[in-house]
Amino acid sequence: MSFHPTAAQDHAIRELQGQTTTVVAGAAATTDIAVTGIAVGDTLGSVLMFAAGVPSDVSSEASITSAGNIQLYSTDSTGNQLVVEWYAHVGS
């Protein structure tokens, strides 16, 4: 028996293959945070902020603002580390 994915399944598989995770330094709220390789059109999976070693999920306020940049709209992450996970955009 062979597996033949639907178009939607094929798209999901290709997007998962483009999953990337990186650690970056935080910044003031509404300030660009450089994330090498991220692009407008990619899917932001999660953003975890580590302050004094304690993680907090700030994904809900994160967005990709331009090629190579994300922003947090209300949290000042200056001096903290962010773990950013995203999925590279794949064609339809």
PDB file of N, CA, C and O in Angstrom:
ATOM      1  N   MET A   1       0.844  -1.163   0.000  1.00  0.00           N
ATOM      2  CA  MET A   1       0.000   0.000   0.000  1.00  0.00           C
ATOM      3  C   MET A   1       0.899   1.239   0.000  1.00  0.00           C
ATOM      4  O   MET A   1       1.838   1.327   0.791  1.00  0.00           O
ATOM      5  N   SER A   2       0.617   2.170  -0.866  1.00  0.00           N
ATOM      6  CA  SER A   2       1.426   3.384  -0.934  1.00  0.00           C
ATOM      7  C   SER A   2       0.606   4.577  -0.459  1.00  0.00           C
ATOM      8  O   SER A   2      -0.623   4.584  -0.526  1.00  0.00           O
ATOM      9  N   PHE A   3       1.320   5.574   0.015  1.00  0.00           N
ATOM     10  CA  PHE A   3       0.686   6.779   0.530  1.00  0.00           C
ATOM     11  C   PHE A   3       0.761   7.870  -0.524  1.00  0.00           C
ATOM     12  O   PHE A   3       1.836   8.164  -1.047  1.00  0.00           O
ATOM     13  N   HIS A   4      -0.364   8.460  -0.831  1.00  0.00           N
ATOM     14  CA  HIS A   4      -0.431   9.563  -1.794  1.00  0.00           C
ATOM     15  C   HIS A   4      -1.095  10.741  -1.087  1.00  0.00           C
ATOM     16  O   HIS A   4      -2.321  10.790  -0.979  1.00  0.00           O
ATOM     17  N   PRO A   5      -0.286  11.697  -0.600  1.00  0.00           N
ATOM     18  CA  PRO A   5      -0.859  12.802   0.167  1.00  0.00           C
ATOM     19  C   PRO A   5      -1.736  13.704  -0.688  1.00  0.00           C
ATOM     20  O   PRO A   5      -1.502  13.873  -1.885  1.00  0.00           O
ATOM     21  N   THR A   6      -2.741  14.275  -0.057  1.00  0.00           N
ATOM     22  CA  THR A   6      -3.554  15.283  -0.720  1.00  0.00           C
ATOM     23  C   THR A   6      -2.702  16.534  -0.899  1.00  0.00           C
ATOM     24  O   THR A   6      -1.605  16.616  -0.346  1.00  0.00           O
ATOM     25  N   ALA A   7      -3.182  17.487  -1.648  1.00  0.00           N
ATOM     26  CA  ALA A   7      -2.440  18.732  -1.851  1.00  0.00           C
ATOM     27  C   ALA A   7      -2.200  19.442  -0.516  1.00  0.00           C
ATOM     28  O   ALA A   7      -1.116  19.974  -0.281  1.00  0.00           O
ATOM     29  N   ALA A   8      -3.210  19.449   0.356  1.00  0.00           N
ATOM     30  CA  ALA A   8      -3.068  20.101   1.661  1.00  0.00           C
ATOM     31  C   ALA A   8      -2.034  19.378   2.521  1.00  0.00           C
ATOM     32  O   ALA A   8      -1.238  20.025   3.202  1.00  0.00           O
ATOM     33  N   GLN A   9      -2.037  18.058   2.500  1.00  0.00           N
ATOM     34  CA  GLN A   9      -1.059  17.294   3.272  1.00  0.00           C
ATOM     35  C   GLN A   9       0.343  17.521   2.732  1.00  0.00           C
ATOM     36  O   GLN A   9       1.290  17.668   3.504  1.00  0.00           O
ATOM     37  N   ASP A  10       0.482  17.550   1.430  1.00  0.00           N
ATOM     38  CA  ASP A  10       1.780  17.790   0.809  1.00  0.00           C
ATOM     39  C   ASP A  10       2.311  19.169   1.207  1.00  0.00           C
ATOM     40  O   ASP A  10       3.492  19.322   1.518  1.00  0.00           O
ATOM     41  N   HIS A  11       1.428  20.167   1.195  1.00  0.00           N
ATOM     42  CA  HIS A  11       1.816  21.525   1.584  1.00  0.00           C
ATOM     43  C   HIS A  11       2.294  21.549   3.038  1.00  0.00           C
ATOM     44  O   HIS A  11       3.322  22.154   3.343  1.00  0.00           O
ATOM     45  N   ALA A  12       1.554  20.893   3.932  1.00  0.00           N
ATOM     46  CA  ALA A  12       1.918  20.852   5.349  1.00  0.00           C
ATOM     47  C   ALA A  12       3.265  20.157   5.559  1.00  0.00           C
ATOM     48  O   ALA A  12       4.086  20.609   6.357  1.00  0.00           O
ATOM     49  N   ILE A  13       3.479  19.080   4.855  1.00  0.00           N
ATOM     50  CA  ILE A  13       4.747  18.349   4.966  1.00  0.00           C
ATOM     51  C   ILE A  13       5.908  19.226   4.516  1.00  0.00           C
ATOM     52  O   ILE A  13       6.947  19.267   5.175  1.00  0.00           O
ATOM     53  N   ARG A  14       5.739  19.930   3.395  1.00  0.00           N
ATOM     54  CA  ARG A  14       6.809  20.794   2.899  1.00  0.00           C
ATOM     55  C   ARG A  14       7.061  21.963   3.846  1.00  0.00           C
ATOM     56  O   ARG A  14       8.207  22.376   4.028  1.00  0.00           O
ATOM     57  N   GLU A  15       5.994  22.501   4.455  1.00  0.00           N
ATOM     58  CA  GLU A  15       6.183  23.603   5.407  1.00  0.00           C
ATOM     59  C   GLU A  15       6.937  23.120   6.646  1.00  0.00           C
ATOM     60  O   GLU A  15       7.824  23.815   7.140  1.00  0.00           O
ATOM     61  N   LEU A  16       6.590  21.934   7.149  1.00  0.00           N
ATOM     62  CA  LEU A  16       7.289  21.391   8.316  1.00  0.00           C
ATOM     63  C   LEU A  16       8.766  21.155   8.028  1.00  0.00           C
ATOM     64  O   LEU A  16       9.601  21.278   8.924  1.00  0.00           O
ATOM     65  N   GLN A  17       9.088  20.822   6.801  1.00  0.00           N
ATOM     66  CA  GLN A  17      10.485  20.618   6.443  1.00  0.00           C
ATOM     67  C   GLN A  17      11.266  21.928   6.516  1.00  0.00           C
ATOM     68  O   GLN A  17      12.492  21.918   6.619  1.00  0.00           O
ATOM     69  N   GLY A  18      10.558  23.048   6.465  1.00  0.00           N
ATOM     70  CA  GLY A  18      11.196  24.360   6.550  1.00  0.00           C
ATOM     71  C   GLY A  18      11.191  24.937   7.951  1.00  0.00           C
ATOM     72  O   GLY A  18      11.431  26.131   8.128  1.00  0.00           O
ATOM     73  N   GLN A  19      10.918  24.100   8.964  1.00  0.00           N
ATOM     74  CA  GLN A  19      10.886  24.580  10.346  1.00  0.00           C
ATOM     75  C   GLN A  19      12.278  25.016  10.781  1.00  0.00           C
ATOM     76  O   GLN A  19      13.266  24.319  10.552  1.00  0.00           O
ATOM     77  N   THR A  20      12.334  26.184  11.415  1.00  0.00           N
ATOM     78  CA  THR A  20      13.606  26.723  11.896  1.00  0.00           C
ATOM     79  C   THR A  20      13.401  27.270  13.300  1.00  0.00           C
ATOM     80  O   THR A  20      12.369  27.871  13.598  1.00  0.00           O
ATOM     81  N   THR A  21      14.385  27.057  14.154  1.00  0.00           N
ATOM     82  CA  THR A  21      14.364  27.607  15.509  1.00  0.00           C
ATOM     83  C   THR A  21      15.701  28.280  15.755  1.00  0.00           C
ATOM     84  O   THR A  21      16.752  27.738  15.412  1.00  0.00           O
ATOM     85  N   THR A  22      15.655  29.471  16.355  1.00  0.00           N
ATOM     86  CA  THR A  22      16.876  30.202  16.659  1.00  0.00           C
ATOM     87  C   THR A  22      16.702  30.983  17.951  1.00  0.00           C
ATOM     88  O   THR A  22      15.580  31.252  18.379  1.00  0.00           O
ATOM     89  N   VAL A  23      17.813  31.343  18.562  1.00  0.00           N
ATOM     90  CA  VAL A  23      17.806  32.157  19.776  1.00  0.00           C
ATOM     91  C   VAL A  23      18.363  33.530  19.416  1.00  0.00           C
ATOM     92  O   VAL A  23      19.421  33.642  18.797  1.00  0.00           O
ATOM     93  N   VAL A  24      17.632  34.578  19.816  1.00  0.00           N
ATOM     94  CA  VAL A  24      18.052  35.949  19.522  1.00  0.00           C
ATOM     95  C   VAL A  24      17.932  36.797  20.788  1.00  0.00           C
ATOM     96  O   VAL A  24      17.241  36.430  21.738  1.00  0.00           O
ATOM     97  N   ALA A  25      18.613  37.923  20.775  1.00  0.00           N
ATOM     98  CA  ALA A  25      18.519  38.870  21.888  1.00  0.00           C
ATOM     99  C   ALA A  25      17.244  39.688  21.748  1.00  0.00           C
ATOM    100  O   ALA A  25      16.849  40.055  20.641  1.00  0.00           O
ATOM    101  N   GLY A  26      16.604  39.970  22.874  1.00  0.00           N
ATOM    102  CA  GLY A  26      15.388  40.770  22.877  1.00  0.00           C
ATOM    103  C   GLY A  26      15.677  42.243  22.645  1.00  0.00           C
ATOM    104  O   GLY A  26      16.826  42.654  22.483  1.00  0.00           O
ATOM    105  N   ALA A  27      14.601  43.033  22.632  1.00  0.00           N
ATOM    106  CA  ALA A  27      14.702  44.481  22.414  1.00  0.00           C
ATOM    107  C   ALA A  27      13.466  45.142  23.021  1.00  0.00           C
ATOM    108  O   ALA A  27      12.562  44.467  23.514  1.00  0.00           O
ATOM    109  N   ALA A  28      13.444  46.457  22.975  1.00  0.00           N
ATOM    110  CA  ALA A  28      12.286  47.195  23.464  1.00  0.00           C
ATOM    111  C   ALA A  28      11.042  46.831  22.650  1.00  0.00           C
ATOM    112  O   ALA A  28      11.146  46.423  21.493  1.00  0.00           O
ATOM    113  N   ALA A  29       9.872  46.982  23.262  1.00  0.00           N
ATOM    114  CA  ALA A  29       8.618  46.725  22.549  1.00  0.00           C
ATOM    115  C   ALA A  29       8.543  47.594  21.299  1.00  0.00           C
ATOM    116  O   ALA A  29       9.027  48.726  21.292  1.00  0.00           O
ATOM    117  N   THR A  30       7.944  47.071  20.262  1.00  0.00           N
ATOM    118  CA  THR A  30       7.759  47.708  18.947  1.00  0.00           C
ATOM    119  C   THR A  30       9.074  48.057  18.250  1.00  0.00           C
ATOM    120  O   THR A  30       9.104  48.922  17.374  1.00  0.00           O
ATOM    121  N   THR A  31      10.149  47.391  18.635  1.00  0.00           N
ATOM    122  CA  THR A  31      11.455  47.570  17.999  1.00  0.00           C
ATOM    123  C   THR A  31      11.788  46.310  17.218  1.00  0.00           C
ATOM    124  O   THR A  31      11.540  45.201  17.692  1.00  0.00           O
ATOM    125  N   ASP A  32      12.348  46.472  16.022  1.00  0.00           N
ATOM    126  CA  ASP A  32      12.732  45.303  15.240  1.00  0.00           C
ATOM    127  C   ASP A  32      13.746  44.455  15.996  1.00  0.00           C
ATOM    128  O   ASP A  32      14.691  44.966  16.596  1.00  0.00           O
ATOM    129  N   ILE A  33      13.521  43.137  15.948  1.00  0.00           N
ATOM    130  CA  ILE A  33      14.436  42.148  16.519  1.00  0.00           C
ATOM    131  C   ILE A  33      14.918  41.298  15.359  1.00  0.00           C
ATOM    132  O   ILE A  33      14.121  40.636  14.694  1.00  0.00           O
ATOM    133  N   ALA A  34      16.212  41.314  15.116  1.00  0.00           N
ATOM    134  CA  ALA A  34      16.767  40.605  13.959  1.00  0.00           C
ATOM    135  C   ALA A  34      16.670  39.088  14.140  1.00  0.00           C
ATOM    136  O   ALA A  34      17.110  38.535  15.147  1.00  0.00           O
ATOM    137  N   VAL A  35      16.084  38.439  13.140  1.00  0.00           N
ATOM    138  CA  VAL A  35      15.977  36.977  13.086  1.00  0.00           C
ATOM    139  C   VAL A  35      16.438  36.571  11.687  1.00  0.00           C
ATOM    140  O   VAL A  35      15.682  36.669  10.721  1.00  0.00           O
ATOM    141  N   THR A  36      17.668  36.121  11.594  1.00  0.00           N
ATOM    142  CA  THR A  36      18.245  35.773  10.302  1.00  0.00           C
ATOM    143  C   THR A  36      17.435  34.691   9.608  1.00  0.00           C
ATOM    144  O   THR A  36      17.185  33.630  10.180  1.00  0.00           O
ATOM    145  N   GLY A  37      17.027  34.960   8.377  1.00  0.00           N
ATOM    146  CA  GLY A  37      16.345  33.969   7.554  1.00  0.00           C
ATOM    147  C   GLY A  37      14.830  34.040   7.568  1.00  0.00           C
ATOM    148  O   GLY A  37      14.184  33.440   6.710  1.00  0.00           O
ATOM    149  N   ILE A  38      14.242  34.759   8.523  1.00  0.00           N
ATOM    150  CA  ILE A  38      12.777  34.839   8.563  1.00  0.00           C
ATOM    151  C   ILE A  38      12.312  35.825   7.491  1.00  0.00           C
ATOM    152  O   ILE A  38      13.004  36.800   7.197  1.00  0.00           O
ATOM    153  N   ALA A  39      11.151  35.572   6.917  1.00  0.00           N
ATOM    154  CA  ALA A  39      10.661  36.416   5.828  1.00  0.00           C
ATOM    155  C   ALA A  39       9.166  36.665   5.970  1.00  0.00           C
ATOM    156  O   ALA A  39       8.436  35.859   6.548  1.00  0.00           O
ATOM    157  N   VAL A  40       8.731  37.786   5.435  1.00  0.00           N
ATOM    158  CA  VAL A  40       7.301  38.073   5.367  1.00  0.00           C
ATOM    159  C   VAL A  40       6.659  36.938   4.584  1.00  0.00           C
ATOM    160  O   VAL A  40       7.157  36.563   3.523  1.00  0.00           O
ATOM    161  N   GLY A  41       5.583  36.398   5.080  1.00  0.00           N
ATOM    162  CA  GLY A  41       4.931  35.252   4.440  1.00  0.00           C
ATOM    163  C   GLY A  41       5.243  33.941   5.136  1.00  0.00           C
ATOM    164  O   GLY A  41       4.536  32.953   4.940  1.00  0.00           O
ATOM    165  N   ASP A  42       6.301  33.917   5.953  1.00  0.00           N
ATOM    166  CA  ASP A  42       6.584  32.732   6.759  1.00  0.00           C
ATOM    167  C   ASP A  42       5.535  32.639   7.866  1.00  0.00           C
ATOM    168  O   ASP A  42       4.828  33.609   8.142  1.00  0.00           O
ATOM    169  N   THR A  43       5.440  31.478   8.492  1.00  0.00           N
ATOM    170  CA  THR A  43       4.510  31.282   9.599  1.00  0.00           C
ATOM    171  C   THR A  43       5.288  31.285  10.904  1.00  0.00           C
ATOM    172  O   THR A  43       6.179  30.460  11.110  1.00  0.00           O
ATOM    173  N   LEU A  44       4.947  32.213  11.776  1.00  0.00           N
ATOM    174  CA  LEU A  44       5.588  32.297  13.084  1.00  0.00           C
ATOM    175  C   LEU A  44       4.937  31.263  13.985  1.00  0.00           C
ATOM    176  O   LEU A  44       3.744  31.352  14.275  1.00  0.00           O
ATOM    177  N   GLY A  45       5.715  30.281  14.429  1.00  0.00           N
ATOM    178  CA  GLY A  45       5.176  29.211  15.256  1.00  0.00           C
ATOM    179  C   GLY A  45       5.082  29.599  16.714  1.00  0.00           C
ATOM    180  O   GLY A  45       4.009  29.517  17.313  1.00  0.00           O
ATOM    181  N   SER A  46       6.198  30.023  17.295  1.00  0.00           N
ATOM    182  CA  SER A  46       6.187  30.425  18.698  1.00  0.00           C
ATOM    183  C   SER A  46       7.364  31.337  18.993  1.00  0.00           C
ATOM    184  O   SER A  46       8.386  31.314  18.307  1.00  0.00           O
ATOM    185  N   VAL A  47       7.192  32.139  20.033  1.00  0.00           N
ATOM    186  CA  VAL A  47       8.273  32.977  20.553  1.00  0.00           C
ATOM    187  C   VAL A  47       8.230  32.833  22.070  1.00  0.00           C
ATOM    188  O   VAL A  47       7.251  33.211  22.715  1.00  0.00           O
ATOM    189  N   LEU A  48       9.298  32.287  22.626  1.00  0.00           N
ATOM    190  CA  LEU A  48       9.427  32.132  24.071  1.00  0.00           C
ATOM    191  C   LEU A  48      10.502  33.082  24.567  1.00  0.00           C
ATOM    192  O   LEU A  48      11.602  33.132  24.016  1.00  0.00           O
ATOM    193  N   MET A  49      10.178  33.835  25.609  1.00  0.00           N
ATOM    194  CA  MET A  49      11.146  34.751  26.195  1.00  0.00           C
ATOM    195  C   MET A  49      11.665  34.147  27.499  1.00  0.00           C
ATOM    196  O   MET A  49      10.888  33.682  28.333  1.00  0.00           O
ATOM    197  N   PHE A  50      12.981  34.161  27.659  1.00  0.00           N
ATOM    198  CA  PHE A  50      13.605  33.669  28.879  1.00  0.00           C
ATOM    199  C   PHE A  50      14.152  34.859  29.651  1.00  0.00           C
ATOM    200  O   PHE A  50      15.121  35.492  29.231  1.00  0.00           O
ATOM    201  N   ALA A  51      13.521  35.161  30.791  1.00  0.00           N
ATOM    202  CA  ALA A  51      13.960  36.243  31.673  1.00  0.00           C
ATOM    203  C   ALA A  51      14.436  35.600  32.966  1.00  0.00           C
ATOM    204  O   ALA A  51      13.651  34.954  33.660  1.00  0.00           O
ATOM    205  N   ALA A  52      15.701  35.768  33.296  1.00  0.00           N
ATOM    206  CA  ALA A  52      16.306  35.147  34.480  1.00  0.00           C
ATOM    207  C   ALA A  52      16.077  33.643  34.478  1.00  0.00           C
ATOM    208  O   ALA A  52      15.868  33.033  35.526  1.00  0.00           O
ATOM    209  N   GLY A  53      16.120  33.050  33.283  1.00  0.00           N
ATOM    210  CA  GLY A  53      15.972  31.600  33.140  1.00  0.00           C
ATOM    211  C   GLY A  53      14.544  31.098  33.152  1.00  0.00           C
ATOM    212  O   GLY A  53      14.310  29.898  33.002  1.00  0.00           O
ATOM    213  N   VAL A  54      13.585  31.993  33.326  1.00  0.00           N
ATOM    214  CA  VAL A  54      12.182  31.596  33.395  1.00  0.00           C
ATOM    215  C   VAL A  54      11.518  31.881  32.045  1.00  0.00           C
ATOM    216  O   VAL A  54      11.537  33.020  31.578  1.00  0.00           O
ATOM    217  N   PRO A  55      10.927  30.850  31.413  1.00  0.00           N
ATOM    218  CA  PRO A  55      10.307  31.062  30.109  1.00  0.00           C
ATOM    219  C   PRO A  55       8.896  31.649  30.218  1.00  0.00           C
ATOM    220  O   PRO A  55       8.153  31.357  31.155  1.00  0.00           O
ATOM    221  N   SER A  56       8.554  32.475  29.243  1.00  0.00           N
ATOM    222  CA  SER A  56       7.177  32.935  29.106  1.00  0.00           C
ATOM    223  C   SER A  56       6.852  32.973  27.614  1.00  0.00           C
ATOM    224  O   SER A  56       7.701  33.300  26.785  1.00  0.00           O
ATOM    225  N   ASP A  57       5.623  32.637  27.299  1.00  0.00           N
ATOM    226  CA  ASP A  57       5.185  32.578  25.910  1.00  0.00           C
ATOM    227  C   ASP A  57       4.688  33.954  25.482  1.00  0.00           C
ATOM    228  O   ASP A  57       3.682  34.447  25.993  1.00  0.00           O
ATOM    229  N   VAL A  58       5.400  34.572  24.539  1.00  0.00           N
ATOM    230  CA  VAL A  58       5.005  35.884  24.028  1.00  0.00           C
ATOM    231  C   VAL A  58       4.585  35.792  22.558  1.00  0.00           C
ATOM    232  O   VAL A  58       4.573  36.790  21.837  1.00  0.00           O
ATOM    233  N   SER A  59       4.247  34.593  22.138  1.00  0.00           N
ATOM    234  CA  SER A  59       3.872  34.349  20.736  1.00  0.00           C
ATOM    235  C   SER A  59       2.708  35.203  20.282  1.00  0.00           C
ATOM    236  O   SER A  59       2.693  35.679  19.147  1.00  0.00           O
ATOM    237  N   SER A  60       1.727  35.404  21.159  1.00  0.00           N
ATOM    238  CA  SER A  60       0.512  36.101  20.754  1.00  0.00           C
ATOM    239  C   SER A  60       0.749  37.563  20.394  1.00  0.00           C
ATOM    240  O   SER A  60      -0.088  38.170  19.725  1.00  0.00           O
ATOM    241  N   GLU A  61       1.866  38.140  20.820  1.00  0.00           N
ATOM    242  CA  GLU A  61       2.139  39.533  20.489  1.00  0.00           C
ATOM    243  C   GLU A  61       3.295  39.691  19.504  1.00  0.00           C
ATOM    244  O   GLU A  61       3.769  40.803  19.271  1.00  0.00           O
ATOM    245  N   ALA A  62       3.741  38.592  18.935  1.00  0.00           N
ATOM    246  CA  ALA A  62       4.859  38.633  17.989  1.00  0.00           C
ATOM    247  C   ALA A  62       4.346  38.658  16.557  1.00  0.00           C
ATOM    248  O   ALA A  62       3.331  38.042  16.231  1.00  0.00           O
ATOM    249  N   SER A  63       5.062  39.378  15.716  1.00  0.00           N
ATOM    250  CA  SER A  63       4.730  39.379  14.291  1.00  0.00           C
ATOM    251  C   SER A  63       6.005  39.589  13.482  1.00  0.00           C
ATOM    252  O   SER A  63       6.982  40.174  13.950  1.00  0.00           O
ATOM    253  N   ILE A  64       5.957  39.091  12.255  1.00  0.00           N
ATOM    254  CA  ILE A  64       7.057  39.309  11.307  1.00  0.00           C
ATOM    255  C   ILE A  64       6.780  40.655  10.659  1.00  0.00           C
ATOM    256  O   ILE A  64       5.762  40.829   9.989  1.00  0.00           O
ATOM    257  N   THR A  65       7.683  41.606  10.855  1.00  0.00           N
ATOM    258  CA  THR A  65       7.442  42.965  10.369  1.00  0.00           C
ATOM    259  C   THR A  65       8.115  43.262   9.031  1.00  0.00           C
ATOM    260  O   THR A  65       7.662  44.127   8.282  1.00  0.00           O
ATOM    261  N   SER A  66       9.180  42.554   8.740  1.00  0.00           N
ATOM    262  CA  SER A  66       9.898  42.730   7.473  1.00  0.00           C
ATOM    263  C   SER A  66      10.878  41.571   7.347  1.00  0.00           C
ATOM    264  O   SER A  66      11.073  40.809   8.294  1.00  0.00           O
ATOM    265  N   ALA A  67      11.486  41.443   6.191  1.00  0.00           N
ATOM    266  CA  ALA A  67      12.458  40.371   5.991  1.00  0.00           C
ATOM    267  C   ALA A  67      13.557  40.485   7.042  1.00  0.00           C
ATOM    268  O   ALA A  67      14.230  41.512   7.141  1.00  0.00           O
ATOM    269  N   GLY A  68      13.735  39.417   7.831  1.00  0.00           N
ATOM    270  CA  GLY A  68      14.785  39.381   8.834  1.00  0.00           C
ATOM    271  C   GLY A  68      14.421  40.006  10.169  1.00  0.00           C
ATOM    272  O   GLY A  68      15.289  40.161  11.028  1.00  0.00           O
ATOM    273  N   ASN A  69      13.139  40.375  10.368  1.00  0.00           N
ATOM    274  CA  ASN A  69      12.768  41.054  11.611  1.00  0.00           C
ATOM    275  C   ASN A  69      11.415  40.604  12.151  1.00  0.00           C
ATOM    276  O   ASN A  69      10.481  40.330  11.398  1.00  0.00           O
ATOM    277  N   ILE A  70      11.338  40.537  13.491  1.00  0.00           N
ATOM    278  CA  ILE A  70      10.065  40.382  14.181  1.00  0.00           C
ATOM    279  C   ILE A  70       9.956  41.518  15.189  1.00  0.00           C
ATOM    280  O   ILE A  70      10.936  42.210  15.465  1.00  0.00           O
ATOM    281  N   GLN A  71       8.757  41.705  15.736  1.00  0.00           N
ATOM    282  CA  GLN A  71       8.554  42.646  16.824  1.00  0.00           C
ATOM    283  C   GLN A  71       7.581  42.049  17.824  1.00  0.00           C
ATOM    284  O   GLN A  71       6.720  41.243  17.472  1.00  0.00           O
ATOM    285  N   LEU A  72       7.731  42.457  19.071  1.00  0.00           N
ATOM    286  CA  LEU A  72       6.737  42.201  20.109  1.00  0.00           C
ATOM    287  C   LEU A  72       6.017  43.529  20.316  1.00  0.00           C
ATOM    288  O   LEU A  72       6.667  44.557  20.506  1.00  0.00           O
ATOM    289  N   TYR A  73       4.692  43.523  20.281  1.00  0.00           N
ATOM    290  CA  TYR A  73       3.993  44.797  20.294  1.00  0.00           C
ATOM    291  C   TYR A  73       3.855  45.436  21.672  1.00  0.00           C
ATOM    292  O   TYR A  73       3.576  46.633  21.751  1.00  0.00           O
ATOM    293  N   SER A  74       4.040  44.682  22.774  1.00  0.00           N
ATOM    294  CA  SER A  74       3.892  45.340  24.076  1.00  0.00           C
ATOM    295  C   SER A  74       4.942  44.944  25.117  1.00  0.00           C
ATOM    296  O   SER A  74       5.107  45.659  26.106  1.00  0.00           O
ATOM    297  N   THR A  75       5.641  43.856  24.932  1.00  0.00           N
ATOM    298  CA  THR A  75       6.611  43.400  25.931  1.00  0.00           C
ATOM    299  C   THR A  75       8.010  43.905  25.614  1.00  0.00           C
ATOM    300  O   THR A  75       8.496  43.761  24.493  1.00  0.00           O
ATOM    301  N   ASP A  76       8.649  44.496  26.613  1.00  0.00           N
ATOM    302  CA  ASP A  76      10.050  44.891  26.498  1.00  0.00           C
ATOM    303  C   ASP A  76      10.883  43.659  26.842  1.00  0.00           C
ATOM    304  O   ASP A  76      10.890  43.208  27.988  1.00  0.00           O
ATOM    305  N   SER A  77      11.578  43.122  25.858  1.00  0.00           N
ATOM    306  CA  SER A  77      12.389  41.914  26.058  1.00  0.00           C
ATOM    307  C   SER A  77      13.880  42.234  26.147  1.00  0.00           C
ATOM    308  O   SER A  77      14.717  41.337  26.051  1.00  0.00           O
ATOM    309  N   THR A  78      14.208  43.513  26.332  1.00  0.00           N
ATOM    310  CA  THR A  78      15.601  43.943  26.437  1.00  0.00           C
ATOM    311  C   THR A  78      16.323  43.163  27.538  1.00  0.00           C
ATOM    312  O   THR A  78      15.820  43.043  28.656  1.00  0.00           O
ATOM    313  N   GLY A  79      17.499  42.638  27.213  1.00  0.00           N
ATOM    314  CA  GLY A  79      18.298  41.888  28.180  1.00  0.00           C
ATOM    315  C   GLY A  79      17.890  40.431  28.320  1.00  0.00           C
ATOM    316  O   GLY A  79      18.512  39.681  29.072  1.00  0.00           O
ATOM    317  N   ASN A  80      16.857  40.027  27.605  1.00  0.00           N
ATOM    318  CA  ASN A  80      16.384  38.643  27.657  1.00  0.00           C
ATOM    319  C   ASN A  80      16.670  37.927  26.343  1.00  0.00           C
ATOM    320  O   ASN A  80      16.971  38.559  25.330  1.00  0.00           O
ATOM    321  N   GLN A  81      16.573  36.629  26.373  1.00  0.00           N
ATOM    322  CA  GLN A  81      16.749  35.811  25.175  1.00  0.00           C
ATOM    323  C   GLN A  81      15.379  35.360  24.676  1.00  0.00           C
ATOM    324  O   GLN A  81      14.491  35.045  25.468  1.00  0.00           O
ATOM    325  N   LEU A  82      15.223  35.334  23.364  1.00  0.00           N
ATOM    326  CA  LEU A  82      13.993  34.858  22.737  1.00  0.00           C
ATOM    327  C   LEU A  82      14.304  33.622  21.908  1.00  0.00           C
ATOM    328  O   LEU A  82      15.268  33.603  21.142  1.00  0.00           O
ATOM    329  N   VAL A  83      13.491  32.602  22.064  1.00  0.00           N
ATOM    330  CA  VAL A  83      13.579  31.422  21.206  1.00  0.00           C
ATOM    331  C   VAL A  83      12.461  31.567  20.185  1.00  0.00           C
ATOM    332  O   VAL A  83      11.280  31.530  20.531  1.00  0.00           O
ATOM    333  N   VAL A  84      12.841  31.731  18.934  1.00  0.00           N
ATOM    334  CA  VAL A  84      11.882  31.981  17.863  1.00  0.00           C
ATOM    335  C   VAL A  84      11.804  30.758  16.963  1.00  0.00           C
ATOM    336  O   VAL A  84      12.821  30.274  16.468  1.00  0.00           O
ATOM    337  N   GLU A  85      10.596  30.264  16.757  1.00  0.00           N
ATOM    338  CA  GLU A  85      10.373  29.121  15.873  1.00  0.00           C
ATOM    339  C   GLU A  85       9.462  29.580  14.740  1.00  0.00           C
ATOM    340  O   GLU A  85       8.430  30.209  14.973  1.00  0.00           O
ATOM    341  N   TRP A  86       9.859  29.255  13.502  1.00  0.00           N
ATOM    342  CA  TRP A  86       9.019  29.625  12.366  1.00  0.00           C
ATOM    343  C   TRP A  86       9.134  28.578  11.270  1.00  0.00           C
ATOM    344  O   TRP A  86      10.022  27.726  11.271  1.00  0.00           O
ATOM    345  N   TYR A  87       8.203  28.680  10.343  1.00  0.00           N
ATOM    346  CA  TYR A  87       8.121  27.754   9.211  1.00  0.00           C
ATOM    347  C   TYR A  87       8.227  28.559   7.928  1.00  0.00           C
ATOM    348  O   TYR A  87       7.442  29.479   7.700  1.00  0.00           O
ATOM    349  N   ALA A  88       9.181  28.220   7.105  1.00  0.00           N
ATOM    350  CA  ALA A  88       9.380  28.941   5.846  1.00  0.00           C
ATOM    351  C   ALA A  88       8.176  28.752   4.936  1.00  0.00           C
ATOM    352  O   ALA A  88       7.629  27.654   4.827  1.00  0.00           O
ATOM    353  N   HIS A  89       7.775  29.827   4.290  1.00  0.00           N
ATOM    354  CA  HIS A  89       6.649  29.786   3.355  1.00  0.00           C
ATOM    355  C   HIS A  89       6.991  28.859   2.187  1.00  0.00           C
ATOM    356  O   HIS A  89       8.097  28.889   1.648  1.00  0.00           O
ATOM    357  N   VAL A  90       6.029  28.051   1.821  1.00  0.00           N
ATOM    358  CA  VAL A  90       6.186  27.206   0.630  1.00  0.00           C
ATOM    359  C   VAL A  90       5.059  27.555  -0.333  1.00  0.00           C
ATOM    360  O   VAL A  90       3.966  27.929   0.092  1.00  0.00           O
ATOM    361  N   GLY A  91       5.321  27.434  -1.611  1.00  0.00           N
ATOM    362  CA  GLY A  91       4.298  27.722  -2.620  1.00  0.00           C
ATOM    363  C   GLY A  91       3.103  26.804  -2.474  1.00  0.00           C
ATOM    364  O   GLY A  91       3.176  25.768  -1.813  1.00  0.00           O
ATOM    365  N   SER A  92       1.998  27.194  -3.098  1.00  0.00           N
ATOM    366  CA  SER A  92       0.776  26.382  -2.970  1.00  0.00           C
ATOM    367  C   SER A  92       0.852  25.068  -3.672  1.00  0.00           C
ATOM    368  O   SER A  92      -0.106  24.295  -3.641  1.00  0.00           O
TER     369      SER A  92
END
